[in-house]
């Protein structure tokens, strides 16, 4: 039991996806769906918060008939009921520098790929079918282009894929990022977003929209791109399988994602109301 959770005035539940809500096969636990409906009926806002593309998140929750809000692209897109609430753009010079670094990475022994994200879709220049298949798990809208540095319009996120270990290659990009946010968002992923943009900026925007304070907000996360949003909720939960830095930052623990840990805590919260 989580001390104090019974009777807590929770108005917003924010949940990371991979390694958190999703099980190890990438599925939402079946037990979650009735809890989501229960939260909707009680006026509790549920917010998927992910580095994934908005359109991918929307597909995951397509079976839910109610209105949802989303923090997508690691905070670069905030959506409510299909409307864009907030977005931010990466400096084109940063995009060009990252594109060139990824292209040259093989010369330094790295196996890197890049996805350039806009509000309306994502773009790859790689012809590697294995990588493209992997990218489609996260990007429902994905197109091939000849030159990623020439993608027109605002770029909301750069997602760098390291086939080996993202924590080993992030040093290639930190000097390029300037004041932009750069974070390891999974074992194989590095995300670059606009200055001051991370999941917490999206959470705060929705807290303001719904009149929910940090004392009314519950957050679940497991990896380094979840750190900031743990700081804007009194009810911050790290999954038992979380990165050590996340375990140190969160106030509470949830069971592992493979054990439907989010479901366990949500059931405890709802049963105590």
N, C-alpha and C positions, 0 to 999 in steps of 0.2 A: 504493500500500500504506500502511496505517496502522501506524505504528511501534508495536511491542509487542503488537499485537492477536493475532497468531498465538500460540496457547498460553494466551491470557488465560482466566482462570476466570470466564467469563460465566455467570451463573445466571438473570438476569432481563433481558429486553429490553422496554423501554417505548417506545411509538411513538405520536406524534400522528398524526392522520388527514389532515385537509384540508391540502393543501400539503406533506405529508410522505410518508406511505405511499400515499395516493390519488393517481392521476394527474390531469391537468388536466380530465378528463371525470368525475372522481369515482369511478373504478373502482380496485379493488385489482389490481395487476399480476398477470397469470397466473403469472409466475415465482415469485411469493411463496408460493403454496400448498404446493408441495413443501418449501420451506424451513421453513414453519411446522410441517409434519409432522415434519421432521428435528429441529427444536428440541424438539418434544414428546417424540419418541423418546429424546432425549438428556437429558431432564429440565430443559430450559431453559424458564422461564416466560415466555410472551409476553403483554404487557399493552397493549391499546389504551388510550390516554389522550387524552381529547377533551372538548371542550365540548359535543359531541353528547349526545343522550339515550341512556341505557343500552339501551333497547329498539331503537333504531336501530342501535347498535353490534352488538348481538346478532344482528340480521338480517344485517348485513354479513358476519359470520363464521359464519353458520348452516351453511355447507357443511363446516366443520371439525368432525370427530367428537370431538375431545378437549375437555378442560376448559380454559376460559379465565378469566382475571381481567380486570376492567375498572375503569378510573378514568374515570367519566362525569361530565357536568355540571361540567367544570373542577375536579374534586376533591370535589364535594359529594355524590357517590355512589361508593362503592367496593364492587365486587361480586366474589365468587369462587364459581364453580360454582353460580350462581343465588342465592346467599345474600348478603344485605346485610351487609358487614363494617363500614362506617362511613358516616355521613351527617351533614350539618350544615344548619341552617335560618337563613334570613334573617329579621331582625327585621320584624314586621308593619308597624311604622311606616315602615321603609325602603321596603317594598313599596308602601305607600300613597303615599309621596312620589314614588317613581319613576313610578308609574301616572299621577299627576296631571301630572308634568312632561312625560311623553310626550304626553299629551292636549293640552297647551298648546304643544307645540313648533312646530306649524305657524305659530303667531302670530309666531314669531321666525325664520321662514324655514327651519326644519329639516323633513325628511321622515322621521319616526321611527315605528316600530312596536314592540310589546312582546310577548314571550312570557313567561308566568309558569310556572315549572317546579315540579312536585311530584315525589315519588319515583315515583308511579304514573302520571304523565302531565303534559301541558303544556296551557296555556290561552291563547287569544287572544280579544280583544273586537273586533278589526278585522273588517270585511266585505270588505276588499280581496282579491279572488281571486288577484291576482298575488302578493301577499305570502304569503297562506295556502299557495299552491302551493310557494313557496320554503321556507316554514317546514316543510312536510312532508318536505323532503329531510333535515332534521335531527331531526324529531320524529315517530317512528312512531305515537305516541299523542298526538293533538292534538284538543282540544275547543274549541268556541266558548262563551263566557260573556258575559253582559250587562255585568258589572262585575268587572274583574280584581282590584280592591282587596278584593273580598269572596270570593275563592277560599278555601275552608276548608282547614284542615290546614296542615302545615309546608310552606313554600316553600323549595326548595333552591337555586334560582337565578333571577335575572331576566336575560333576554337581550334587549337593546335592539338593534333593527335600524335602521341609518341607510342610506337608499337612496343617499346620496352618499359620505360619508367619516367613519367612526367616530372617527378621531383629531381631527376638527374638532368633534364634538359631545360628547365625553367630559367636557368642562369643565362641561356642564350638570348632570352627575350627581355629579362628584367632591365638591362641597360637601354633597350629600345623603347620601353613603355613610357618613360618620362613620368608624368603625373597620372597616367592611366592606371586603372586597377588591373592587376595581373594576379591570377590565383590558380592553384592546382585544384581542379574540380573533380578529379577522380584519378585512379591509378595511371590512366593513359591520357588524361586531358589537361590542357592548360587553357584558360579563358582570359582574353583581354577585353575589357570594357572601358567605357568613358570614365574620366576622372570622377571619383566619388560614387561610382555606380557599383552596387552589389545587391544581393538579395534583400538586405535590410532597408535599402532605399525604397524598394517596392513595398515591403511590409509596412513601413511608416506611411507611405502614401495611402495605403488601404486602411490603416488605423485611423487616419484623418477622415477618410471617406465615410467610414462606418462608426466613428465616434468611439473607438475602442482604445483604451490605454494599455500600457505594458502589463498592468495588473490583470487585464482582461484577455491577454494574448498567450496562447500556447504554441510553442515552436518545437519541431522535431528535425534533427539533422544528424549527419554522420561524417561529413568531409569538410575540407578546409574552406570551401566556398560557402559553407553554412555558418562560419564563425560570427560574422557581423550580425546576422539576424538573431542569433542566440542572445545578443546583448540588448535587444529591444523588446524582450518578453520576460516577465517574471517567471513564467512557466516554461523554462527552456529544458528540453530533453535531448540527451545524446543517446544514440542507439548503443547497445552493448558492443556492437561490432565497429564502433566509430574510430576515427583517427585519434591518436592520443591527445592532440591539441584540442579536439572537440570535446573529448571526455573531460578535459581539465577546465574547459570554458563553461559548459552547461551546468545548471543547478541540479538537475535530476537525471536519472538513468531510465531508459526503456529497454525491454528485452531486445534481442537481436532481430534484424529485419526478417531473417529466415524463420523466426518464431512468431511472426506477426506482432512484433512489439508495439507498433503504433496502435493496433487494434486493442491490445491489452490495456493500454493507458486510456484510450478513448472510452472504452467500456467502463473503466473505473470512474472516469470523470462523469459520464452520463448517468451511471447508476447512483452517484452521490448527489445528484441535483434534485 
